[in-house]
Structure formats: structure tokens, C-alpha cells
Amino acid sequence: MPWCGRPAPPRGTRPDLTGRGVGRALTESVIDLADTWLDVRRLVVVVFVDHDRAIGLDESSGFQREGVVRELGFRRGMYVEAVVVGHRRP
């Protein structure tokens, strides 16, 4: 598997498609692909703490918060934290 044990490219949608279900469809498709076809036991997503919509989408798709990474990124002149969420195959 090309992404096994390595990070995948970032996910996201264009600003004009926000709130139209594209992110949910993308997330659910990735979960289905991982669970059904690739036999991946676990998915992990790292999201900056101020990205409430992405965190909400992940949690409503079955991901659970697993922790916080301090000073993971640097934006607007300051270090920012990220939330780690995980999904395990049932």
C-alpha cells in the first residue's frame, strides 16, 4: 500500500464548496476505502485546534480525539497546536 505508515496528502475543499457536503463525502469515501478495500486498521488525522469545522466533521464521521500536539505549526507569528483524531476499523 503506497500510504501505509506514511502521511497522505492534505485534504480539503475549495472555499466556494464549503458547507456543501464535499468534505463529508471525501471523508466517508476514505473511511470506506480504508475499511473495505485496503484492510487498514487505523486512520489518524491531525487538525489545527482552531479548525472547528474539520474537527466536527471528523468526530461526526466516527473519529475520536486522541490528544493534542503542542507547537506543531507556526502561523501568523505564533506557534499553534493541533488535535489528533483517530478512526479504528470496527
C-alpha positions in Angstrom: 0.0 0.0 0.0 1.5 3.3 -1.0 0.4 5.3 2.1 0.9 2.6 4.7 2.9 4.1 7.6 3.4 7.4 5.8 1.3 10.6 5.7 -1.1 11.1 2.9 -1.5 14.4 1.1 -3.6 17.1 2.9 -7.3 17.0 2.4 -9.6 20.0 1.9 -12.1 21.7 -0.4 -12.2 24.9 -2.3 -13.7 27.8 -0.4 -16.7 28.0 -2.7 -17.6 24.4 -2.0 -17.5 24.7 1.8 -20.7 23.6 3.5 -22.0 21.6 0.5 -21.2 18.1 1.7 -18.0 17.7 -0.3 -15.7 17.2 2.8 -18.2 14.7 4.3 -18.3 12.7 1.1 -14.5 12.8 0.9 -14.1 11.7 4.5 -16.6 8.9 4.2 -15.1 7.7 1.0 -11.6 7.5 2.6 -13.0 5.6 5.6 -14.9 3.1 3.3 -11.8 2.6 1.1 -9.6 2.0 4.2 -12.0 -0.3 6.0 -13.4 -2.2 3.0 -10.7 -2.4 0.3 -7.3 -1.7 1.8 -7.6 -3.6 5.1 -6.3 -0.5 7.0 -6.9 -0.9 10.7 -6.4 2.7 11.7 -6.6 6.2 10.3 -5.1 9.2 12.0 -5.9 12.9 11.2 -4.0 15.9 12.6 -6.1 19.1 12.5 -5.1 22.6 13.9 -7.1 23.3 17.0 -8.8 26.4 15.5 -10.3 24.5 12.6 -13.6 23.7 14.3 -15.5 22.6 11.2 -12.9 20.0 10.3 -12.8 18.6 13.8 -16.6 18.5 13.9 -16.7 16.7 10.6 -14.1 14.1 11.7 -15.9 13.5 15.0 -19.3 13.1 13.3 -17.7 10.6 10.9 -16.6 8.4 13.8 -13.1 9.7 14.6 -12.3 10.2 18.3 -10.0 12.7 19.9 -6.7 11.1 21.0 -4.6 14.0 22.0 -3.1 17.4 21.3 0.3 18.2 19.7 1.8 21.4 21.1 3.6 23.9 18.8 3.0 21.7 15.7 2.8 24.7 13.3 3.7 28.3 13.0 1.0 30.7 11.7 0.5 34.4 11.9 3.7 34.8 14.0 2.8 32.3 16.7 3.0 28.6 17.3 -0.2 26.6 17.1 -1.5 23.3 18.5 -3.2 20.5 16.6 -5.7 17.9 17.6 -5.1 14.3 16.8 -8.2 12.3 15.9 -8.3 8.6 15.1 -10.6 6.1 13.5 -10.3 2.3 14.0 -11.9 -0.2 11.8 -14.8 -1.9 13.6 
